[in-house]
């Protein structure tokens, strides 16, 4: 499914880019970077924190074909979490439950917006999030709303934290966690496919190998666009996970080239299983 988006919406918000094509991220083979958080924009006076976004359900209707059950549950959780002002900037939405058990646990649910801005279900598959225990490091997967880092889409990444472990088709979260750029990514489970559906990683979100490659290639080919910069939560030393954005002096969202993909990770088991009753 191809949904190439024009950049007219970005122009409407006062973002004029010269030679925009030169700004788009390129995919690297093996790449390790550190990018300072956009909080520096605010400290320089080029941008200021916007007022706290009101977190309410979206006016866009849910997928009428979703029906009851885990899909509708995941969709409803997304709609309740995403602030209305943020909804317009993204085309693809990934919901990940890092719960240890339950109807939604250890699964990724993928949605996209259709031409009428409806949130439509595409697919779901098992994943593995962090083991959530103290080891060499605390192996937790962070919660909240996240963007994907346009500078860290890597066909093959080797983890410095875990002894050079291979992370094919790595799509890193664009966030500062505990005062540092996070090393958490969505990537292929490689030799750990048998563990999919359970907490098993060092903090990343492991995907089935074929899905990791599918999403990596699709996002890079189809989902580039102008996206807002998330604000920095100085008290928690992390990028804001509730969808608050930086705003320019005139109050407009600060937009930069990125991927129009929004990821929501939470520790939520899911609602109770539905039981059919025959009258």
N, C-alpha and C positions, 0 to 999 in steps of 0.2 A: 504494500500500500504506500503510494508516494504522495506526500502532502508538503511540497516545497512551499515555504511561506515567503511572501514579498516583505520588504523592509519598510513599506509605506507606513506601517503602524509606528515604527521607531521615529520616522520623520515627524509624525503628528505630535510626538511628545518632545519635539525640540532637539532631537539628536541628529545632527547632520554629520555624516561621515564621508571624508574624502578618500577615494580609493578604498572602499570598504573591503573589497576582495583581499587586499593585502593584510587586513586585520584578522581574517579568519584563521582559526587554529589549524595546524597541520598535524597529521598523525605521525608519531615517531616509532622507531623500532624498539630501541632500548633507551630509556630517558629517565633521568632523575632531576627534579628541579625543586627550588624553594622560591615561592612567590610571596612577598610581603602582603599582609592583609590590607584590604581596601580602607581600613580604618584610617590609614595615613591621609586619605583624601579629606576626611573630616577634620583631622588635626591641622591640616594646612589651610582650612577655611574654604576649600573648593566645594565641599559638600557638608551637609549637616544631617543629623538624624531626623527622619520623618516622624510625624506623630504616630503613636502606636496604632497599628492597623486593627480594625474591628474584625475579630474572628467570628464569622457567621457562615451559615450554609450558603452555598452558591445558588444563584437564581437559575442557572442552567440546569435543565432537567436531567435526571439520571437516565441511564440506558433502560428503556422500557422492556428490553429483552432479558435484563439481568435476573429478574425474579428474586425470590427469597433465597437466603442461604449465604455462604461465604462471600460470593461476588458482590451481592448487594451490601453486605456488611462492610467489606473493604471500601466500596465506592462511597458509602455514607460516611465512613471515617475520613476519607479524603475530603469530601465536600465540607465537612464540619471543621477541618483543620486549616484549609487554604483561605487566607483573607481575600475578600472580593477584589481589592485592587490588584492582587497578584495573579489572578486567574487568567487575565487576558494575555499574559506574556509567555505562556507555556502551551505546548501542543500535546505533549506526552506526559503521563503521570504514572509513577511507579509506587505502589504501596507494598511495604515489606513489614511483616510481623516477625519480631525477634523472640516472641514468646516460646517457652519450652514445650508447651502443649496447648491444645485447643483447636477449634475449627479453622482458624487462620494461621496457626503457628508455623513458622519456618516455610512460608510461601511468599512468592512475589506475585502481585496482581497488576496487570498492565492495562492502562486505559488511554484513550486519545480523545481529543475534541473533534467532532464532525463539523460540517459546514455551518450548522446551526448552533454551534458551541455546546452541543450536548456532550456529556462525558460518557464515552462508549467503551465497554469492556472488549479487550482483545484476547488476552490469554493469561494463564496462570501456570506456575511450575514451582517445584520445591527448591529451596535454597538452604544454605547453612550460614548462620550468623555466629557471632562470637560465643565462646564457651562460658563467658561471664564468671570467671573465677581468677584468683590471683595465681599467676605463674611467673614467667620471666617478667611479664608485664600483666596488667589487668586486662584480660581478653574480652573487653566489652565492645559492643557495637553501639555507636552514639545514636541518640534518638532526635527526631525533629525533621524539619523540612530542609532539604539540601538541593543544591545545584551540582552539576557535573563540571569538573575543572577543565576548561578548554585547552589548557597547557599540559594536561596530563592524561591524554588518551594514548595508551601505549600497547602496541601489539604484544610485546613481551616485556614484563617488568620483573626484576629480581629483588626480593625483599631484603633490605638491610637489617630489619628487625628480627627476621626469622631465618637467619643463616643462608641467605641467597635463594630462598624458596621461589620457584617459578610462579608468576601470576600472569598467565596469558590473557589477552583481551581486557586489560585493566582500564577501568573508567573510574578515576578518583573523585571523591567528593570534594567540592570546592569550599573548604571550610577550615577555620582555625579552631582547634580543640585543645584545651588546657594551655593556651598561649602559643601553640605551635601548629604549623600546617599539618593537617591530618594525613596519615598514611593509609586511611581506610578507603577501600575501593570495591567496586563491583567487578568481579573477574571470574574466569573459568575455574571450576573445582579441580580440574586435571585429574590427579590420581586419587582424589577424595570424593569421587562421585557416589560411592556407596554410603557416604555420610549425609548426603543431601536429604533435607527434611528434618534435620536435628541440629542442635547447637554444636558446632564442631570447629569453627575457625578461630584465628587469633584476633578477630575483630572485623575483618572484611565480610562482605556478602558474597559468598561463593555461589556461582550459577552453574547449571548444566553446561558442559563445554559448547554444545551446538547453540545454545541460547546466548551465551556470552559473546560468541562471534557474531551471531545474528544481530543483537542489539548494538554492539560496537560498530559494525559496518553501517547499519541503518541510521543510527544517530549521526554519525559523521557525514553520511551522504545527504541526509534529509532534514536534519533538525538544527542546523546552524541559524542563528538569528541574534537580535539584540535582546538582552535580558537585564533585569535590574540587579544592582549590587546589593547583597544582603548586608544589613547593619552589623556592627560588632558589639557584643555584650561584654563590656569591660569588667563588670562585676563577676561574671562567670568565666571570663577569659576565653570566650569562644564566639564564633559567628552565630548570630541570632538564629534560632531554630524555629521561630514562630512566623516567619515570613515578613518581618519588618525590613524595610529597605532604606538605603541612603538616599537623601534628596539634595538637589542642588539648592543654591541660595534662593532661587525663585520657587522652590517647593516641588519641582518636578523630580521624578525618580531618575537616578543616575543609571544610564544604560551602557552596557559594554557588549562586545561580541562574545557569544557563548553558545550553549546548547539549550534548546527550548524543551528541556526535559526536567521535570521536578520529581524529586524522590522524597517520600515520607516514610520514615522508619519509626516504629513504636513497639513497645512491649505490651501487646494486647492479644489475649487468647482468642477472642471472637465470641460472638453470641452463642446461646445454647442451640444445640441441634434441633431442627424442626422435625416433628413427628406427624406423619400424615394420619388423619382420622377418617375412617370410612363410616358414613352415617348409615 
